[in-house]
């Protein structure tokens, strides 16, 4: 690494690994409950496990994004973070608020809105924490020697993510209004501004890993940003049909939802083209593998699976079913989970000086987690098709559909176990690196030699 303050990223990456582990535990609780083995219901009801599982997903990925920003921005701006002490305070604030929120879910302290269950009091603390983070990143960039397109796209995405959290904090007596603005957070995060963050991090990794000129990569980045805003913002309309808005949103949402895979296809072509044009000699094979996987798996999960069930004629029957869960799991993992793993795989050798670039544990982590997640998505999809046929098309009782899907959750548990073993291997590799050290600091010449 080139700057001492880049070590701050380690703490956010470590928090991500911890929260991901907890998310997996609660995922197993839900999976066994779907099979009828709900022995923990008295202690952890299904709705509590569901809220914890989904909110941990958001927080561990956001923590990974924050860690990535604290690593990338100093290097792009060519200066230290303006206040490492404030950055560490922001880290502890995020961790403490997260722990309080999860504990609160277990005693019924929440708002009850999917993905936005966090209590209103904690909402304000989260908003303050995120504003502090954005100011640290923005001021570091503005005071830096350089201001690159990659850094600005990443910073704009992070700032927009903070801004779009605010509509979820507005209280509405009208349920339709509340649902309308809830989608501003839920959809415009994951299919809008998070894609800007994804583009910025992906561009940084490709610049470092492929050796392709920055100018070429950043031109592609402009195209991806354009596709994201074209499709993601108006594509939100495919959710509006279920909230009581005018009927024309059904048409708008359907058309632009169909265009959303173009952004992910662009990212896939972007990554593969840069790799093909690059020197392909970077020693960190694990970081290269995770980076390319991010582009490919996100196109499959977010792009193709998203298109398969968000067209209005289909979504009318599949909305809120296990088919949604199939799309959601592979999309989040491909687009954002794998991206955080790619960034960790790249940054850890730089921060610790330990060159764990290409080992058996790392490759097992990659293959087992990806095969396991693909299996989980297929299991959810098959179970969802059964659910749609029995419940939505045949009009039979919900519990009849739930009983019919139990065998598919047995297969899902097996795949989830495979995924969990892969994550365990990744965490073992993470621990092997040890703590960041100032001894890993390198001169510009040494650093460039390592990255080419």
C-alpha positions as CSV (number, residue, x, y, z in Angstrom):
1,X,0.0,0.0,0.0
2,X,1.0,3.6,-0.5
3,X,-0.7,5.4,2.5
4,X,-1.0,4.5,6.1
5,X,-4.6,5.5,6.3
6,X,-5.5,2.7,3.8
7,X,-5.2,0.3,6.8
8,X,-8.6,1.6,8.0
9,X,-10.2,-0.5,5.3
10,X,-9.1,-3.7,7.2
11,X,-11.6,-3.0,10.0
12,X,-14.5,-2.5,7.7
13,X,-13.6,-5.7,5.8
14,X,-13.4,-7.6,9.1
15,X,-16.8,-6.3,10.2
16,X,-18.2,-7.4,6.8
17,X,-16.9,-11.0,7.4
18,X,-18.4,-11.1,10.9
19,X,-21.8,-9.8,9.7
20,X,-21.8,-12.1,6.7
21,X,-21.3,-15.1,9.1
22,X,-24.2,-14.0,11.2
23,X,-26.4,-13.5,8.1
24,X,-25.6,-17.1,7.0
25,X,-26.6,-18.4,10.5
26,X,-30.0,-16.7,10.3
27,X,-30.4,-17.9,6.8
28,X,-30.1,-21.5,8.0
29,X,-32.7,-20.8,10.7
30,X,-35.1,-19.7,8.0
31,X,-34.3,-22.6,5.7
32,X,-35.0,-25.2,8.4
33,X,-38.2,-23.4,9.4
34,X,-39.4,-23.7,5.7
35,X,-38.8,-27.4,6.0
36,X,-40.9,-27.5,9.2
37,X,-38.0,-27.7,11.7
38,X,-38.7,-24.4,13.5
39,X,-37.5,-25.4,17.0
40,X,-36.1,-21.9,17.7
41,X,-39.5,-20.2,17.0
42,X,-40.0,-19.4,20.7
43,X,-36.6,-17.6,20.8
44,X,-36.2,-16.4,17.2
45,X,-39.5,-16.3,15.3
46,X,-39.4,-16.5,11.5
47,X,-40.2,-12.8,11.0
48,X,-37.3,-11.9,13.3
49,X,-34.9,-14.2,11.5
50,X,-36.0,-12.8,8.2
51,X,-35.5,-9.1,9.3
52,X,-32.1,-9.9,10.7
53,X,-31.0,-11.9,7.7
54,X,-32.0,-9.1,5.2
55,X,-30.6,-6.2,7.2
56,X,-27.3,-8.0,7.8
57,X,-27.0,-8.3,4.1
58,X,-27.3,-4.6,3.6
59,X,-25.0,-3.7,6.4
60,X,-22.2,-6.1,5.6
61,X,-22.1,-5.0,1.9
62,X,-22.2,-1.3,2.9
63,X,-19.3,-2.0,5.3
64,X,-17.4,-3.6,2.5
65,X,-18.1,-0.6,0.3
66,X,-16.9,1.8,3.0
67,X,-13.7,-0.2,3.4
68,X,-13.2,-0.2,-0.3
69,X,-13.6,3.6,-0.4
70,X,-11.1,4.1,2.4
71,X,-8.6,2.0,0.5
72,X,-9.3,3.4,-3.0
73,X,-9.7,7.1,-2.4
74,X,-6.3,7.8,-0.8
75,X,-4.6,6.0,-3.7
76,X,-6.7,7.8,-6.3
77,X,-6.3,11.2,-4.7
78,X,-2.7,10.6,-3.8
79,X,-3.0,11.7,-0.1
80,X,-3.9,10.3,3.3
81,X,-7.5,10.3,4.6
82,X,-7.9,13.8,6.1
83,X,-8.7,12.4,9.5
84,X,-7.9,8.7,10.3
85,X,-9.2,9.2,13.8
86,X,-12.6,10.4,12.6
87,X,-12.7,7.5,10.1
88,X,-12.2,5.0,13.0
89,X,-14.9,6.8,15.0
90,X,-17.2,6.4,12.0
91,X,-16.3,2.6,11.9
92,X,-17.2,2.1,15.6
93,X,-20.4,4.1,15.3
94,X,-21.5,1.9,12.4
95,X,-20.6,-1.3,14.2
96,X,-22.3,-0.3,17.5
97,X,-25.5,0.9,15.8
98,X,-25.6,-2.3,13.8
99,X,-25.4,-4.4,17.0
100,X,-28.1,-2.4,18.7
101,X,-30.4,-2.7,15.7
102,X,-30.0,-6.5,15.5
103,X,-30.5,-6.9,19.2
104,X,-33.6,-4.7,18.9
105,X,-35.2,-6.9,16.3
106,X,-35.2,-9.8,18.8
107,X,-37.3,-7.8,21.3
108,X,-39.7,-6.3,18.7
109,X,-38.0,-2.9,18.3
110,X,-38.4,-2.2,14.6
111,X,-40.6,-0.4,12.1
112,X,-41.8,-3.5,10.3
113,X,-41.1,-2.4,6.7
114,X,-39.1,-4.9,4.7
115,X,-35.4,-4.0,4.4
116,X,-36.2,-0.8,6.4
117,X,-37.0,-2.5,9.7
118,X,-34.4,-0.5,11.7
119,X,-36.1,1.8,14.3
120,X,-36.5,5.5,13.5
121,X,-34.2,6.5,16.4
122,X,-31.4,4.5,14.9
123,X,-32.2,5.8,11.5
124,X,-30.9,9.2,12.5
125,X,-27.7,7.7,13.9
126,X,-27.1,5.8,10.7
127,X,-27.7,9.0,8.6
128,X,-25.2,10.9,10.8
129,X,-22.7,8.1,10.4
130,X,-23.1,8.0,6.7
131,X,-22.9,11.8,6.3
132,X,-19.6,11.7,8.3
133,X,-18.2,9.0,6.1
134,X,-19.2,10.8,2.9
135,X,-17.6,14.1,4.1
136,X,-14.4,12.3,5.0
137,X,-14.2,10.7,1.5
138,X,-15.3,13.9,-0.3
139,X,-12.8,16.2,1.5
140,X,-10.0,13.8,1.0
141,X,-10.7,13.7,-2.8
142,X,-11.1,17.5,-3.1
143,X,-7.8,18.1,-1.2
144,X,-5.9,15.4,-3.2
145,X,-3.3,15.9,-5.8
146,X,-5.5,14.1,-8.4
147,X,-9.2,13.7,-9.0
148,X,-9.9,10.7,-11.3
149,X,-13.1,9.6,-12.9
150,X,-12.9,6.3,-11.0
151,X,-12.8,8.1,-7.7
152,X,-15.6,10.5,-8.6
153,X,-17.9,7.8,-9.8
154,X,-17.3,5.9,-6.6
155,X,-17.8,9.0,-4.5
156,X,-21.0,10.0,-6.3
157,X,-22.4,6.5,-5.9
158,X,-21.7,6.6,-2.1
159,X,-23.1,10.1,-1.7
160,X,-26.3,9.2,-3.7
161,X,-26.7,6.0,-1.5
162,X,-26.7,8.2,1.5
163,X,-29.1,10.7,0.0
164,X,-31.5,7.9,-1.1
165,X,-31.6,6.6,2.4
166,X,-33.6,9.7,3.5
167,X,-36.9,8.8,1.7
168,X,-37.0,5.7,3.9
169,X,-37.0,7.9,7.0
170,X,-40.1,9.9,6.0
171,X,-43.3,8.8,7.8
172,X,-46.5,8.5,5.9
173,X,-50.0,7.6,7.2
174,X,-50.9,6.4,3.8
175,X,-49.6,2.9,3.1
176,X,-49.4,3.5,-0.7
177,X,-47.3,6.6,-0.2
178,X,-45.1,4.8,2.2
179,X,-44.6,1.9,-0.2
180,X,-43.9,4.3,-3.1
181,X,-41.0,6.0,-1.3
182,X,-39.7,2.7,0.3
183,X,-38.9,1.6,-3.3
184,X,-36.8,4.7,-3.7
185,X,-34.4,3.1,-1.1
186,X,-34.8,-0.6,-1.9
187,X,-34.8,-0.4,-5.7
188,X,-32.8,2.7,-6.4
189,X,-30.1,1.5,-4.1
190,X,-29.5,-1.9,-5.6
191,X,-30.4,-1.2,-9.2
192,X,-29.2,2.4,-9.3
193,X,-26.6,4.1,-7.1
194,X,-25.0,0.8,-5.9
195,X,-24.2,0.1,-9.5
196,X,-22.3,3.4,-9.6
197,X,-20.3,2.1,-6.6
198,X,-19.8,-1.2,-8.3
199,X,-18.6,0.6,-11.5
200,X,-16.1,2.7,-9.5
201,X,-14.6,-0.3,-7.6
202,X,-14.6,-2.5,-10.7
203,X,-12.8,0.2,-12.7
204,X,-10.1,0.5,-9.9
205,X,-9.6,-3.2,-9.7
206,X,-9.3,-3.5,-13.5
207,X,-6.8,-0.7,-13.7
208,X,-4.6,-2.4,-11.1
209,X,-5.0,-5.9,-12.2
210,X,-5.0,-5.8,-16.1
211,X,-2.5,-3.0,-16.9
212,X,-4.9,-1.5,-19.4
213,X,-4.6,2.3,-19.6
214,X,-6.8,4.2,-17.2
215,X,-8.2,6.3,-20.1
216,X,-9.6,3.3,-21.8
217,X,-11.2,1.8,-18.7
218,X,-12.8,5.1,-17.6
219,X,-14.4,5.6,-21.0
220,X,-16.2,2.3,-20.5
221,X,-17.2,3.6,-17.1
222,X,-19.0,6.5,-18.6
223,X,-21.1,4.1,-20.7
224,X,-22.0,2.0,-17.7
225,X,-23.1,5.0,-15.7
226,X,-25.3,6.1,-18.6
227,X,-26.9,2.6,-18.9
228,X,-27.5,2.5,-15.1
229,X,-29.4,5.8,-15.0
230,X,-31.3,5.0,-18.2
231,X,-32.7,1.7,-17.0
232,X,-32.4,1.7,-13.2
233,X,-34.4,4.9,-12.3
234,X,-37.4,4.4,-14.5
235,X,-37.2,0.6,-14.1
236,X,-38.4,1.2,-10.5
237,X,-41.8,1.5,-12.0
238,X,-42.3,-2.3,-12.2
239,X,-42.7,-2.2,-8.4
240,X,-45.2,0.7,-8.5
241,X,-48.0,-1.4,-10.0
242,X,-48.5,-3.0,-6.5
243,X,-48.6,0.3,-4.6
244,X,-51.7,1.9,-6.1
245,X,-50.0,4.4,-8.5
246,X,-51.4,5.3,-12.0
247,X,-51.5,2.4,-14.5
248,X,-49.0,4.0,-16.9
249,X,-46.2,3.1,-14.5
250,X,-46.8,-0.6,-15.5
251,X,-45.8,0.2,-19.0
252,X,-42.8,2.4,-18.1
253,X,-41.6,0.0,-15.5
254,X,-41.9,-3.0,-17.9
255,X,-40.0,-1.3,-20.7
256,X,-37.1,0.0,-18.6
257,X,-36.9,-3.1,-16.5
258,X,-36.3,-5.0,-19.7
259,X,-33.4,-2.6,-20.4
260,X,-31.8,-3.1,-17.0
261,X,-29.7,-6.2,-18.0
262,X,-27.9,-3.9,-20.5
263,X,-26.0,-2.2,-17.6
264,X,-24.9,-5.6,-16.3
265,X,-24.1,-6.9,-19.8
266,X,-22.0,-3.7,-20.2
267,X,-20.1,-4.4,-17.0
268,X,-19.5,-8.0,-18.1
269,X,-18.1,-7.0,-21.5
270,X,-16.2,-4.2,-19.8
271,X,-14.4,-6.6,-17.4
272,X,-13.7,-9.3,-20.0
273,X,-12.5,-6.9,-22.6
274,X,-10.1,-5.2,-20.2
275,X,-8.8,-8.6,-19.1
276,X,-8.3,-9.7,-22.7
277,X,-6.5,-6.4,-23.5
278,X,-4.4,-6.5,-20.4
279,X,-1.1,-8.2,-19.7
280,X,-2.7,-11.0,-17.6
281,X,0.5,-11.3,-15.6
282,X,-0.6,-9.8,-12.3
283,X,0.4,-12.2,-9.5
284,X,-2.8,-11.8,-7.5
285,X,-4.9,-14.5,-9.4
286,X,-7.5,-14.7,-6.7
287,X,-8.3,-11.0,-7.0
288,X,-8.5,-11.3,-10.8
289,X,-10.8,-14.3,-10.5
290,X,-13.2,-12.6,-8.1
291,X,-13.2,-9.5,-10.2
292,X,-14.2,-11.3,-13.4
293,X,-16.7,-13.4,-11.5
294,X,-18.4,-10.2,-10.2
295,X,-19.2,-9.1,-13.8
296,X,-20.3,-12.5,-15.0
297,X,-22.4,-13.7,-12.1
298,X,-24.1,-10.2,-11.7
299,X,-25.2,-10.4,-15.3
300,X,-26.7,-13.9,-14.7
301,X,-28.4,-13.0,-11.3
302,X,-29.3,-9.4,-11.6
303,X,-29.6,-9.2,-15.4
304,X,-31.1,-12.4,-16.8
305,X,-32.9,-13.6,-13.7
306,X,-34.2,-10.1,-13.1
307,X,-35.5,-9.8,-16.7
308,X,-37.1,-13.3,-16.4
309,X,-39.6,-12.3,-13.7
310,X,-39.9,-8.5,-13.7
311,X,-41.9,-8.1,-17.0
312,X,-45.4,-7.1,-15.9
313,X,-47.2,-10.1,-17.4
314,X,-44.9,-12.4,-15.4
315,X,-44.3,-10.2,-12.3
316,X,-48.1,-10.1,-11.7
317,X,-47.8,-13.8,-10.6
318,X,-44.2,-13.9,-9.3
319,X,-43.9,-10.7,-7.2
320,X,-43.0,-11.5,-3.6
321,X,-42.6,-15.3,-4.2
322,X,-39.6,-17.6,-3.9
323,X,-38.8,-16.7,-7.5
324,X,-38.0,-13.2,-6.2
325,X,-35.7,-14.8,-3.6
326,X,-33.9,-16.7,-6.4
327,X,-33.2,-13.5,-8.3
328,X,-32.3,-11.6,-5.1
329,X,-29.8,-14.1,-3.8
330,X,-27.8,-14.5,-7.1
331,X,-28.0,-10.8,-7.9
332,X,-26.8,-9.6,-4.5
333,X,-24.0,-12.2,-4.4
334,X,-22.9,-11.6,-8.0
335,X,-23.1,-7.8,-8.1
336,X,-22.1,-6.8,-4.6
337,X,-20.9,-9.7,-2.5
338,X,-18.4,-11.0,-5.0
339,X,-17.2,-7.4,-5.6
340,X,-16.5,-6.9,-1.8
341,X,-14.6,-10.3,-1.9
342,X,-12.6,-9.1,-5.0
343,X,-11.6,-5.9,-3.2
344,X,-10.6,-7.8,0.0
345,X,-8.6,-10.2,-2.1
346,X,-6.8,-7.3,-3.8
347,X,-6.2,-5.1,-0.7
348,X,-5.2,-7.6,1.9
349,X,-1.8,-8.5,0.4
350,X,-1.2,-4.8,-0.1
351,X,-2.0,-3.9,3.5
352,X,-0.3,-6.8,5.3
353,X,2.7,-7.5,2.9
354,X,1.8,-11.2,2.9
355,X,1.6,-12.4,-0.7
356,X,-1.2,-14.9,-0.4
357,X,-2.1,-14.5,-4.1
358,X,-2.9,-18.0,-5.4
359,X,-3.5,-20.8,-2.8
360,X,-5.7,-23.8,-2.5
361,X,-7.8,-22.4,0.3
362,X,-8.6,-19.2,-1.8
363,X,-9.6,-21.2,-4.9
364,X,-11.8,-23.6,-2.8
365,X,-13.5,-20.5,-1.3
366,X,-14.2,-19.2,-4.8
367,X,-15.6,-22.4,-6.3
368,X,-17.6,-23.7,-3.3
369,X,-19.2,-20.4,-2.6
370,X,-20.2,-19.8,-6.2
371,X,-21.4,-23.3,-6.9
372,X,-23.3,-23.3,-3.6
373,X,-25.0,-19.9,-4.4
374,X,-25.9,-21.1,-7.9
375,X,-27.5,-24.2,-6.4
376,X,-29.4,-22.1,-3.8
377,X,-30.8,-19.9,-6.6
378,X,-31.9,-22.8,-8.7
379,X,-33.6,-24.4,-5.6
380,X,-35.4,-21.1,-4.8
381,X,-36.5,-20.9,-8.5
382,X,-37.9,-24.4,-8.7
383,X,-39.7,-23.9,-5.3
384,X,-41.0,-20.6,-6.6
385,X,-42.4,-22.1,-9.7
386,X,-44.3,-24.7,-7.6
387,X,-45.5,-21.9,-5.3
388,X,-46.8,-19.8,-8.2
389,X,-48.6,-22.7,-9.7
390,X,-50.3,-23.8,-6.5
391,X,-51.0,-20.5,-4.8
392,X,-51.2,-17.9,-7.5
393,X,-52.6,-19.8,-10.5
394,X,-54.6,-22.6,-8.8
395,X,-55.7,-20.4,-6.0
396,X,-55.1,-22.9,-3.3
397,X,-54.2,-22.1,0.3
398,X,-50.7,-20.7,1.2
399,X,-49.9,-23.6,3.5
400,X,-50.6,-26.1,0.7
401,X,-48.0,-24.4,-1.4
402,X,-45.6,-24.1,1.6
403,X,-45.8,-27.9,2.2
404,X,-45.3,-28.6,-1.4
405,X,-42.0,-26.6,-1.4
406,X,-40.4,-28.4,1.6
407,X,-38.4,-30.9,-0.5
408,X,-36.8,-28.1,-2.4
409,X,-35.6,-26.5,0.8
410,X,-33.8,-29.8,1.6
411,X,-31.8,-29.3,-1.6
412,X,-31.4,-25.6,-0.7
413,X,-29.9,-26.5,2.7
414,X,-27.3,-28.8,1.0
415,X,-26.3,-26.0,-1.4
416,X,-26.3,-23.4,1.5
417,X,-23.9,-25.7,3.4
418,X,-21.6,-25.8,0.3
419,X,-21.8,-22.0,0.1
420,X,-21.0,-21.7,3.8
421,X,-18.0,-24.0,3.6
422,X,-16.7,-21.7,0.8
423,X,-17.2,-18.6,2.9
424,X,-15.4,-20.3,5.8
425,X,-12.4,-20.9,3.6
426,X,-12.4,-17.3,2.5
427,X,-12.5,-16.1,6.2
428,X,-9.6,-18.5,7.0
429,X,-7.6,-16.9,4.2
430,X,-8.6,-13.5,5.6
431,X,-7.3,-14.4,9.0
432,X,-4.1,-15.9,7.5
433,X,-3.1,-12.4,6.2
434,X,-3.0,-11.1,9.8
435,X,-3.2,-7.4,10.7
436,X,-2.2,-4.5,8.4
437,X,1.3,-3.2,9.1
438,X,3.3,-0.1,8.3
439,X,6.0,-2.4,7.0
440,X,3.8,-3.0,4.0
441,X,4.2,0.6,2.9
442,X,6.0,0.8,-0.4
443,X,7.7,3.5,-2.5
444,X,6.0,4.5,-5.7
445,X,8.5,2.4,-7.8
446,X,8.0,-0.7,-5.6
447,X,4.2,-0.3,-5.7
448,X,4.0,0.1,-9.5
449,X,6.3,-2.9,-9.9
450,X,4.0,-5.0,-7.7
451,X,0.9,-4.0,-9.7
452,X,2.2,-4.7,-13.2
